[in-house]
Amino acid sequence: YEGLVMDGELVILDEAGRPSFQRLQNRARLSGAHEIRRAAVESPATLYLFDLLAVEGFDVRPLPLLARKQQLEKLLPQAGPLKYCGHFDDGVALYAQAERLGLEGVMAKKADAPYRAGRTANWLKIRADRVDDFVVVGYTAPQGSRGGFGALHLASFVDGALTYAGRAGSGFTAAQ
């Protein structure tokens, strides 16, 4: 198709089928042709597409979301790394499922709204906040223009033993 413009999210799934931002970052850092080909097999990326903005030179942004999604679904292949992301009418049930699966949350979009770039009242990001207690066991040095520290290394107690849980580096101001 000529002039095909879509909106979506590129993800690499973990063993449980959940999007892994860390795996995506690791994959994006690869530069060698051999590394990239191997990663394409070992950690395949999937582009989940959820909106259509233009096709064949026609701007479809003024159409309601559901009409754009119907056209998008018709354009995408049934198999392969491009996946159609459907619309769910029961947002409460979808959110509950996202929480159960340990996902980041859901995007709620008004079904009859036209496409508008940027954050609008018609699109809401509803986070499934997960809370737990962690011990700070270390930190990394800052990089680039960042000051203080790069990321905190965290651990939690699992069966009485302190177990590394990952790192957190976002959400801190320079003063913090």
C-alpha positions as CSV (number, residue, x, y, z in Angstrom):
1,Y,0.0,0.0,0.0
2,E,1.1,3.5,-0.7
3,G,1.0,6.1,2.0
4,L,0.1,3.7,4.8
5,V,0.4,5.3,8.2
6,M,-0.4,3.2,11.3
7,D,-0.1,3.6,15.0
8,G,1.1,0.7,17.2
9,E,3.7,-0.5,19.7
10,L,6.7,-2.7,19.1
11,V,7.2,-5.3,21.7
12,I,9.4,-8.3,22.5
13,L,7.5,-10.9,24.7
14,D,9.0,-12.7,27.6
15,E,8.5,-16.5,28.4
16,A,5.1,-15.8,29.9
17,G,3.9,-13.8,26.8
18,R,4.1,-10.4,28.5
19,P,5.8,-7.4,26.8
20,S,9.4,-6.9,28.1
21,F,10.8,-3.4,27.8
22,Q,14.2,-4.7,29.0
23,R,14.3,-7.2,26.1
24,L,13.3,-4.5,23.6
25,Q,16.1,-2.2,24.9
26,N,18.6,-5.0,24.7
27,R,17.6,-5.8,21.2
28,A,17.7,-2.1,20.1
29,R,21.3,-1.9,21.3
30,L,22.5,-4.6,18.9
31,S,24.6,-3.3,15.9
32,G,26.3,-6.3,14.3
33,A,24.5,-8.0,11.4
34,H,25.1,-11.5,12.9
35,E,23.8,-10.4,16.3
36,I,20.7,-8.8,14.8
37,R,19.9,-11.9,12.7
38,R,20.3,-14.2,15.7
39,A,18.2,-11.9,17.9
40,A,15.4,-11.9,15.3
41,V,15.1,-15.7,15.8
42,E,15.8,-15.9,19.6
43,S,13.8,-12.8,20.6
44,P,11.4,-11.9,17.8
45,A,9.8,-8.5,17.8
46,T,6.1,-8.1,17.2
47,L,4.4,-4.8,16.1
48,Y,0.9,-4.6,17.6
49,L,-1.1,-2.1,15.5
50,F,-4.1,-0.4,16.9
51,D,-4.9,2.5,14.7
52,L,-4.9,3.6,11.1
53,L,-4.1,7.2,10.1
54,A,-3.8,7.1,6.3
55,V,-3.9,4.7,3.5
56,E,-3.5,5.1,-0.3
57,G,-3.1,8.9,0.2
58,F,-6.4,9.2,2.1
59,D,-6.3,10.8,5.6
60,V,-8.6,8.7,7.7
61,R,-7.9,10.5,11.0
62,P,-11.3,12.3,11.0
63,L,-13.1,8.9,11.0
64,P,-14.3,7.4,14.4
65,L,-11.8,5.0,16.0
66,L,-13.9,1.9,15.4
67,A,-14.1,2.7,11.6
68,R,-10.4,3.2,11.4
69,K,-9.8,-0.1,13.3
70,Q,-12.1,-2.0,10.9
71,Q,-10.1,-0.7,7.9
72,L,-6.8,-1.6,9.7
73,E,-7.9,-5.1,10.4
74,K,-8.6,-5.7,6.7
75,L,-5.2,-4.4,5.7
76,L,-3.1,-6.6,8.0
77,P,-1.9,-10.2,7.3
78,Q,-3.3,-13.0,9.4
79,A,0.1,-14.3,10.3
80,G,3.5,-12.8,10.9
81,P,5.1,-10.0,13.0
82,L,2.3,-7.5,12.4
83,K,-0.6,-8.1,14.7
84,Y,-4.0,-6.4,14.8
85,C,-4.9,-5.1,18.3
86,G,-8.7,-5.3,18.6
87,H,-11.1,-3.1,20.4
88,F,-12.7,-4.2,23.7
89,D,-16.1,-2.8,24.8
90,D,-15.8,-4.0,28.4
91,G,-12.9,-1.8,29.7
92,V,-13.4,-2.9,33.3
93,A,-12.9,-6.6,32.4
94,L,-10.0,-5.8,30.2
95,Y,-8.3,-3.8,33.0
96,A,-8.9,-6.6,35.5
97,Q,-7.3,-9.1,33.1
98,A,-4.3,-6.7,32.6
99,E,-3.9,-6.6,36.4
100,R,-4.1,-10.4,36.7
101,L,-1.5,-10.8,34.0
102,G,0.9,-8.3,35.6
103,L,0.7,-5.9,32.6
104,E,1.4,-2.2,32.8
105,G,-2.2,-1.2,32.3
106,V,-4.6,-0.3,29.4
107,M,-5.2,2.5,27.0
108,A,-8.8,3.6,27.0
109,K,-9.9,5.3,23.7
110,K,-13.3,6.8,22.9
111,A,-14.7,4.6,20.2
112,D,-16.4,7.4,18.2
113,A,-13.5,9.9,18.4
114,P,-11.3,11.1,15.5
115,Y,-7.6,10.7,15.8
116,R,-5.8,13.5,17.5
117,A,-2.0,13.5,18.0
118,G,-0.7,13.9,21.5
119,R,-2.5,13.4,24.8
120,T,-6.3,14.2,24.7
121,A,-9.3,13.6,26.9
122,N,-10.4,10.9,24.4
123,W,-7.3,8.7,25.2
124,L,-6.6,7.7,28.8
125,K,-3.6,5.6,30.0
126,I,-4.9,3.6,33.0
127,R,-1.9,2.1,34.8
128,A,-2.2,-1.1,36.8
129,D,0.1,0.1,39.6
130,R,1.9,-2.8,41.2
131,V,3.3,-2.1,44.7
132,D,5.8,-4.1,46.7
133,D,8.6,-3.6,49.2
134,F,12.2,-3.6,48.1
135,V,15.7,-3.1,49.6
136,V,18.1,-0.8,47.8
137,V,21.3,-2.9,47.4
138,G,23.2,-0.7,45.0
139,Y,23.2,1.8,42.2
140,T,24.7,2.6,38.8
141,A,26.5,5.7,37.9
142,P,24.6,8.4,36.0
143,Q,25.0,8.6,32.2
144,G,24.6,11.6,29.8
145,S,23.0,14.7,31.4
146,R,21.6,12.8,34.4
147,G,23.0,13.5,37.8
148,G,23.0,11.6,41.1
149,F,22.7,8.0,40.0
150,G,21.6,6.1,36.9
151,A,19.4,3.4,38.5
152,L,18.8,1.8,41.9
153,H,19.5,-1.9,42.2
154,L,16.7,-3.6,44.2
155,A,16.2,-6.8,46.0
156,S,13.3,-8.4,48.0
157,F,13.1,-11.2,50.5
158,V,12.0,-14.5,48.9
159,D,11.8,-17.4,51.3
160,G,13.9,-15.5,53.9
161,A,16.7,-14.8,51.4
162,L,17.5,-11.4,49.8
163,T,17.0,-12.0,46.1
164,Y,17.9,-9.5,43.3
165,A,14.7,-8.1,41.8
166,G,15.9,-5.6,39.1
167,R,16.5,-1.9,38.9
168,A,14.6,1.3,38.9
169,G,15.8,4.5,37.4
170,S,12.8,6.5,36.3
171,G,10.6,8.8,38.4
172,F,13.4,10.5,40.3
173,T,14.1,14.2,40.1
174,A,17.6,15.7,40.2
175,A,17.0,16.9,43.8
176,Q,15.8,13.5,44.9
